[in-house]
Amino acid sequence: MKTGMRTCALCALLALAIACCGVNAAAEGGNTVYSSSFIAGMDGWYARGAQQVYRTTQATLKVTGRESDWHSPGRNFELAAGVEYTLSAEILQDDADAAVFMISVAHSLNGVESYENLARGTAKKGEWTKIEGSWKAGKYDSYVLYVETTGSPQLSFEMRDFRLTAPLGAPTPQPTEPPMVIEEVKDVPSIKEAYAGVFDFGMAAGPRELNNFTLRNLLAQQCSILTPENELKPDSVLDVEASKKLAAEDETAVAVRLTAAKPLLTFASKNGIKVHGHVLVWHSQTPKAFFHEGYDVNRPYVSREVMLARLDNYIRLVMEGIERDYPGVVVSWDVVNEAIDDGTGWLRDSDWKKVVGDDFVNQAFRIARKYAPEGVKLYYNDYNTPETIKLRGIIRLLEEVMPDGTIDGYGFQMHYKTSYPSLLQINNALKKITALGLRIRVSELDIGVTKNTQSEFEAQALAYARIIKLLLSYSDSLEAVQVWGITDSNSWRRSEYPLLFSAKGYPKPAFWAVLDPDSVK
């Protein structure tokens, strides 16, 4: 009896430990089940294509910035040929009255990738909808399951409770990690040294990269500045539960935690590398509770005055906390990110606009300037800058903020392709923004290709070389150039091989093009 009780207790503890990691593989109703609950993290899901995938404070997976229906959250699995699996996921979308979603699989055999649609369902606006179906696996070398749309390429959505079930007696569905085998490459010259005194060169990095010894060495060798991928975004920094407790006494009170950013800040401090902070105010990856009374999404929005006081406290606590523990390491900030709507060319209809008003960008820079340590530069950051409508709105916004004397520069996100935008378009944007007298920085640079071939990588190298040459012609205004990631395998656009280093850490033609753009003809 005592032995049985002890065994049951151990089983319960094991189940709890597995569940708290966001993964549960167990027997259920005679079947073996794998599920992703996202309680503790992203559970190995990643962005397939141009988009951002991240875990929210509500333990869901949020997908934004999509450009095609197949741009989706994906997960690698080890599956058994001939086994019939049941698949399901719960989906929430707020962008359309209704949207069609599919659970699909990308499978590879002998290096050739093919696709199947496994389950389909329609999600109505604002309602969690379960998408489910069954599928018999064929014989392939690898499998990636993902959730995509059909006919809604730019739709943002959330996902929770992804489940994969196999019949009793079949092998348990096993999640696997995408390969990240990084080899140390000797005698590679340093880009940061090549451009010392001209501009800072850097990359974006997250915990996965900082936990890899070889990648840490590569960052130290190549970068004079780093940007955390997600660890200084409000979703990682704002402590909603602690703020909720404080709000019982003072609605303007805010609690923050900088735990997620500490590994990068510590690494940068020890290696003499600067850090660019990303980001203080953004419509995305910001807990909805931040805008509501009592930090409760079921209660009304707070007043403008309360929201501004919360923002003041938030920015103060973030800047003071970092400067106290890592003095001088953070040299610049994206104060506001992506406020301009692509279609209208003016402020997107965000919670910041709804609660604070049309001057929320001015207010954010006013507060940031009040608390920024001396010498720290403050930027507005956005994407699709060369687009005519978007550029017009960006210029208008910058011209409204500049008279306050609170902004230092503009951050160009350059998530480009080899064929678009044209160099003429990029130059037009650079010319118009530098004409305002602002500093510029390339905050997020990557250039995608369609295939993993030498000819595509040579075209990619040429595109990188042309952009670097163009930027050098604006060197009097140029602060930094930062590539958004290290190796192709850890890029948010990994299927487009957009970065300077291959999946195994070898410098690609694009690396040499950035190092010496004149060498590329």
C-alpha positions in Angstrom: 0.0 0.0 0.0 2.7 2.5 0.9 4.7 1.6 -2.2 1.7 2.1 -4.4 1.0 5.5 -2.8 4.6 6.5 -3.3 4.5 5.5 -6.9 1.3 7.4 -7.5 2.8 10.5 -5.9 5.9 10.3 -8.1 3.7 9.9 -11.2 1.7 13.0 -10.2 4.9 15.0 -9.7 6.3 13.9 -13.0 3.1 14.8 -14.8 3.0 18.2 -13.1 6.7 18.8 -14.1 6.0 17.9 -17.7 2.9 20.0 -17.9 4.6 23.1 -16.4 7.1 23.0 -19.2 4.3 23.5 -21.7 4.5 19.9 -23.0 2.4 16.9 -22.1 2.9 13.5 -23.5 0.7 10.9 -21.8 -2.0 8.3 -22.1 -5.5 9.5 -22.4 -8.6 7.5 -23.3 -6.5 4.6 -24.6 -4.5 6.9 -26.8 -1.1 8.5 -26.6 -1.2 12.3 -26.7 1.2 15.2 -27.2 0.0 18.7 -26.4 1.5 22.2 -26.3 -0.1 24.4 -23.7 2.5 27.3 -23.8 2.4 27.6 -20.0 6.1 28.2 -19.7 7.2 29.1 -23.2 6.9 28.5 -26.9 7.6 24.8 -26.6 9.7 24.8 -29.8 7.2 26.4 -32.1 8.8 28.9 -34.5 7.9 31.3 -37.3 7.6 29.8 -40.8 8.1 32.7 -43.2 7.9 36.5 -42.6 6.1 37.0 -39.3 6.5 37.1 -35.6 5.5 34.2 -33.3 5.6 34.7 -29.5 4.1 33.5 -26.3 1.6 35.9 -24.6 1.1 36.4 -20.9 -2.2 34.4 -21.3 -0.2 31.3 -22.3 -1.2 31.4 -26.0 1.0 31.6 -29.1 0.4 34.9 -30.9 1.2 35.3 -34.7 1.5 38.7 -36.3 3.2 40.4 -39.3 2.1 37.7 -41.8 2.4 38.3 -45.5 1.2 35.0 -47.0 -1.3 32.3 -45.9 1.5 29.8 -45.3 3.3 32.1 -42.9 2.6 30.2 -39.7 3.7 28.8 -36.4 5.4 25.5 -37.0 6.8 22.6 -34.9 9.1 19.7 -35.8 7.8 16.2 -34.9 9.1 12.7 -35.1 6.1 10.6 -36.5 5.6 7.0 -37.6 4.6 6.1 -41.1 1.3 4.3 -41.4 -0.1 5.6 -38.1 -3.4 7.6 -38.2 -3.1 10.7 -36.0 -5.8 13.0 -34.7 -4.8 16.7 -34.7 -6.5 19.7 -33.1 -5.7 23.3 -32.1 -7.8 26.2 -30.7 -7.6 29.4 -32.7 -8.7 33.0 -31.9 -8.7 35.9 -34.4 -10.0 39.4 -34.2 -9.2 40.8 -37.6 -12.1 39.4 -39.8 -15.7 38.4 -39.3 -14.6 34.8 -40.2 -11.4 33.2 -41.4 -10.5 29.7 -42.6 -7.7 27.9 -40.8 -5.9 24.7 -41.6 -3.5 22.4 -39.8 -1.0 21.3 -42.4 2.2 19.3 -42.6 5.5 20.0 -44.5 7.3 16.7 -44.9 10.6 16.0 -46.5 12.0 12.9 -48.3 15.6 12.8 -49.6 15.7 16.6 -49.4 12.5 17.2 -51.3 9.7 19.0 -49.3 6.0 18.4 -50.0 2.8 19.5 -48.2 -0.6 18.2 -47.1 -3.6 20.0 -45.5 -4.8 17.8 -42.6 -7.7 19.7 -40.9 -9.8 22.7 -41.7 -12.2 25.0 -39.8 -13.7 28.5 -39.7 -12.9 30.8 -36.8 -15.4 33.6 -36.2 -14.2 36.9 -34.9 -13.4 37.0 -31.2 -14.4 33.3 -30.6 -12.0 30.5 -29.7 -12.5 27.8 -32.3 -11.3 24.3 -32.4 -9.8 23.0 -35.6 -9.5 19.2 -35.8 -9.0 16.3 -38.2 -7.2 13.1 -38.7 -4.4 12.0 -41.0 -2.4 8.8 -41.8 1.3 9.7 -42.0 3.3 8.7 -45.0 6.9 7.7 -45.0 9.2 10.7 -44.8 12.5 11.8 -43.3 11.0 14.7 -41.3 7.7 16.3 -40.5 6.7 19.9 -39.6 3.2 20.5 -38.4 1.9 24.1 -38.7 -1.3 26.2 -38.6 -2.0 28.4 -41.6 -4.8 30.4 -43.2 -6.5 30.3 -46.6 -7.5 33.6 -48.1 -6.3 35.7 -45.2 -2.6 36.2 -45.7 -2.1 39.2 -43.3 -4.4 37.9 -40.5 -3.1 37.9 -37.0 -4.2 35.2 -34.7 -3.6 33.3 -31.4 -3.3 29.5 -30.8 -3.6 27.4 -27.7 -3.9 23.7 -26.8 -2.3 22.1 -29.9 -2.9 18.3 -29.6 -1.6 15.4 -31.5 -3.0 12.0 -30.7 -1.9 8.5 -31.7 -3.9 5.2 -31.2 -3.1 2.9 -28.3 0.1 0.9 -29.0 1.4 3.3 -31.6 4.7 5.2 -30.9 4.1 8.3 -28.9 4.3 11.5 -31.0 7.6 13.1 -30.3 8.4 16.8 -30.7 11.9 17.4 -32.0 14.0 20.5 -32.2 15.1 22.0 -35.5 18.8 21.2 -36.0 21.1 23.8 -34.5 24.5 22.3 -35.0 27.0 25.2 -35.0 30.6 24.6 -35.9 33.4 26.9 -34.9 34.9 28.5 -38.0 38.5 29.7 -37.7 40.1 32.8 -39.2 36.9 34.7 -40.1 37.5 38.5 -40.2 35.4 40.8 -38.0 32.8 43.1 -39.5 32.7 45.3 -36.4 36.4 45.9 -36.9 36.0 46.6 -40.6 33.6 49.5 -39.8 35.0 50.7 -36.5 34.7 54.5 -36.4 32.2 54.5 -39.3 29.1 52.8 -37.7 28.4 50.1 -35.1 27.7 46.7 -36.5 25.6 44.2 -34.6 23.0 41.5 -34.5 19.8 40.5 -32.7 20.2 37.6 -30.2 18.0 35.6 -27.8 18.5 33.0 -25.1 19.0 30.2 -27.5 22.0 31.9 -29.1 23.5 33.0 -25.8 23.3 29.4 -24.5 25.5 28.3 -27.4 29.3 28.7 -26.7 30.2 29.0 -30.4 27.5 31.5 -31.1 28.6 33.6 -28.1 32.1 33.7 -29.5 30.8 34.7 -32.9 28.8 37.5 -31.4 31.8 38.8 -29.4 33.9 38.7 -32.6 31.5 40.3 -35.0 29.4 42.7 -33.0 29.9 46.1 -31.4 26.2 46.3 -30.5 23.4 43.8 -29.8 19.6 43.9 -29.7 17.6 41.4 -27.6 14.9 39.8 -29.8 12.1 39.7 -27.4 13.5 40.1 -23.9 13.0 43.9 -23.5 9.5 43.9 -25.2 6.7 44.8 -22.8 5.3 41.2 -22.9 8.6 40.1 -21.3 9.1 43.0 -18.9 5.6 44.0 -17.6 4.7 41.9 -14.5 0.9 41.8 -14.9 0.1 39.9 -11.7 2.4 42.1 -9.5 1.0 45.2 -11.2 -2.6 44.0 -10.5 -1.8 43.7 -6.8 -0.3 47.2 -6.7 -3.3 48.6 -8.6 -5.6 47.7 -5.7 -4.0 50.7 -4.0 -2.9 52.8 -6.9 -4.1 52.4 -10.5 -1.0 54.1 -11.9 1.4 51.7 -10.2 3.5 49.4 -12.4 5.7 46.4 -11.6 8.4 45.3 -14.0 10.9 42.4 -14.3 14.1 42.4 -16.3 15.0 38.8 -15.7 14.6 37.7 -19.4 17.1 40.4 -20.6 19.7 39.7 -18.0 21.7 37.1 -19.9 22.2 39.4 -22.9 22.9 42.5 -20.8 25.4 40.5 -18.7 27.1 39.1 -21.8 27.3 42.5 -23.4 28.6 44.1 -20.2 31.4 41.5 -19.8 32.4 41.8 -23.5 32.3 45.5 -23.9 29.4 45.4 -26.3 26.7 48.1 -26.5 23.0 47.2 -26.4 20.2 48.8 -28.3 16.9 48.5 -26.3 13.9 47.2 -28.2 11.1 48.3 -27.4 9.2 50.5 -24.9 5.9 51.3 -26.7 4.4 48.9 -29.3 0.9 47.8 -30.2 2.1 44.2 -30.3 3.6 42.0 -27.6 2.2 44.3 -25.0 -0.2 42.7 -22.5 -3.8 43.9 -23.0 -4.1 44.2 -19.2 -1.8 47.2 -19.3 -4.6 49.3 -20.7 -7.4 48.2 -18.3 -8.6 49.1 -14.9 -7.1 46.9 -12.2 -5.0 45.3 -15.0 -8.1 43.2 -15.7 -9.0 42.8 -19.4 -12.6 42.2 -18.4 -12.8 45.8 -17.0 -13.0 49.1 -18.9 -10.0 50.9 -20.3 -8.2 53.3 -17.9 -8.4 57.0 -18.5 -5.8 58.9 -20.5 -4.3 60.3 -17.3 -3.9 56.9 -15.7 -2.4 55.4 -18.8 0.2 58.2 -19.1 1.1 57.8 -15.5 1.4 54.0 -16.0 3.7 54.6 -19.0 5.7 57.1 -17.0 6.2 54.6 -14.2 7.0 51.8 -16.7 9.6 53.6 -18.6 11.2 55.0 -15.4 11.4 51.6 -13.8 12.9 50.0 -17.0 15.5 52.6 -17.6 16.5 53.0 -13.9 16.7 49.2 -13.4 19.0 48.7 -16.4 21.2 51.7 -15.6 21.5 50.6 -12.0 22.6 47.1 -12.8 24.3 47.6 -16.2 25.5 51.2 -16.3 26.3 52.6 -19.7 25.5 49.3 -21.6 22.2 50.4 -23.2 23.1 53.3 -25.5 19.9 53.7 -27.4 16.2 52.7 -27.4 13.4 52.1 -29.8 10.9 54.2 -27.9 8.0 53.6 -30.3 7.7 50.8 -32.8 5.5 50.4 -35.9 2.9 53.1 -35.1 2.1 53.8 -38.8 -0.5 51.7 -40.5 0.5 50.4 -44.0 -2.9 51.1 -45.6 -3.9 54.5 -44.3 -0.4 55.9 -43.9 -1.3 57.2 -40.4 -1.6 56.0 -36.9 -2.9 52.4 -36.6 -5.9 51.9 -34.4 -4.0 50.5 -31.4 -4.8 50.4 -27.7 -2.2 53.2 -27.3 -4.2 55.5 -29.6 -7.6 54.4 -28.1 -6.5 55.1 -24.6 -4.0 57.9 -24.8 -5.0 59.6 -28.1 -3.3 60.7 -31.3 -0.3 62.2 -29.4 0.7 59.0 -27.7 4.0 58.9 -29.7 4.9 62.4 -28.5 4.0 61.5 -25.0 6.2 58.3 -25.1 9.2 60.3 -26.3 8.6 63.0 -23.7 8.6 60.4 -20.9 11.6 58.5 -22.4 13.6 61.7 -22.7 12.9 62.5 -19.1 14.4 59.2 -17.8 17.0 58.3 -20.4 20.5 58.5 -19.1 22.7 61.2 -20.6 23.8 60.4 -24.1 21.3 57.6 -24.7 19.7 58.1 -28.2 16.0 57.7 -28.7 14.5 56.3 -32.0 11.2 55.7 -33.7 11.4 52.3 -35.5 9.3 51.0 -38.4 9.2 48.7 -41.4 8.3 49.1 -45.1 9.8 52.6 -45.1 10.4 52.8 -48.9 6.6 52.3 -49.5 5.1 55.6 -50.7 2.1 55.7 -48.4 4.0 54.4 -45.4 6.9 56.8 -45.9 4.6 59.8 -46.1 3.1 58.8 -42.7 6.5 58.2 -41.1 7.7 61.6 -42.3 4.6 63.3 -40.9 5.0 61.5 -37.6 8.6 62.5 -37.3 7.8 66.1 -38.1 5.2 66.1 -35.3 7.6 64.7 -32.7 10.8 66.6 -33.6 9.7 70.1 -32.4 9.5 68.6 -28.8 13.3 68.0 -28.9 12.8 64.4 -27.6 13.8 62.3 -30.6 17.3 61.5 -32.0 16.7 59.3 -35.0 14.8 56.8 -37.1 15.3 53.0 -37.2 14.9 51.4 -40.6 13.6 47.8 -40.5 15.0 46.3 -43.7 13.3 42.9 -44.0 13.8 42.7 -47.7 14.1 40.3 -50.6 16.7 40.3 -53.4 14.2 41.7 -55.8 12.4 44.2 -53.6 12.4 47.0 -52.7 14.6 48.7 -55.4 17.8 50.6 -54.4 16.1 53.7 -55.8 13.2 53.3 -53.3 15.5 52.7 -50.4 17.6 55.7 -51.3 14.5 57.9 -51.6 13.5 57.0 -48.0 17.1 57.5 -46.7 17.3 60.9 -48.4 14.0 62.2 -47.0 14.6 61.1 -43.5 18.2 62.3 -43.2 17.0 65.6 -44.7 15.1 66.1 -41.4 18.4 66.2 -39.6 17.8 62.9 -37.7 20.3 60.1 -37.1 19.5 56.8 -38.8 20.2 53.2 -37.9 19.4 50.0 -39.7 17.7 48.2 -36.9 16.6 44.9 -38.5 18.3 43.8 -41.6 17.8 40.5 -43.4 17.4 39.7 -47.1 15.5 36.6 -48.1 16.0 34.2 -51.1 13.7 31.6 -52.5 16.1 28.6 -52.6 19.1 27.3 -50.8 21.4 27.5 -53.9 24.7 29.1 -54.8 23.1 31.4 -57.4 20.5 32.6 -54.9 23.2 33.3 -52.3 25.2 35.2 -54.9 22.1 37.4 -55.7 21.7 37.8 -51.9 25.3 38.9 -51.5 24.8 41.5 -54.3 21.7 42.9 -52.6 23.6 43.2 -49.3 26.6 44.8 -50.9 24.4 47.4 -52.7 22.6 48.3 -49.4 25.9 48.7 -47.5 27.4 50.9 -50.2 24.2 53.0 -50.2 24.3 53.3 -46.4 28.0 54.3 -46.5 27.0 57.3 -48.6 25.0 58.5 -45.6 27.8 57.7 -43.1 27.5 61.2 -41.5 24.0 60.3 -40.3 24.5 56.6 -39.8 24.7 55.2 -36.2 24.5 51.5 -36.6 23.7 48.5 -38.9 22.2 45.5 -37.2 21.3 42.2 -38.8 18.2 40.5 -37.3 19.8 37.2 -36.2 23.0 35.2 -36.5 22.5 32.1 -38.5 19.8 31.1 -41.0 18.5 28.4 -38.7 17.6 30.8 -35.9 16.1 33.5 -38.2 12.3 34.3 -38.0 12.5 34.0 -41.8 14.5 30.7 -41.7 12.8 29.3 -44.8 14.3 32.2 -46.8 17.9 31.8 -45.6 18.2 35.6 -45.0 21.3 36.0 -42.8 25.1 36.2 -43.1 25.9 32.8 -41.6 24.6 29.4 -42.6 22.7 27.1 -40.3 26.1 25.5 -39.2 27.7 28.9 -38.7 29.7 29.2 -41.9 30.0 32.7 -43.4 27.9 32.9 -46.6 28.6 35.1 -49.7 26.5 37.7 -47.9 29.0 37.9 -45.1 31.8 38.8 -47.4 29.6 41.3 -49.2 28.9 43.2 -46.0 32.5 43.0 -44.9 33.7 44.4 -48.3 30.9 45.5 -50.6 33.3 46.6 -53.3 34.4 43.0 -53.7 30.9 42.1 -55.1 30.3 42.9 -58.8 
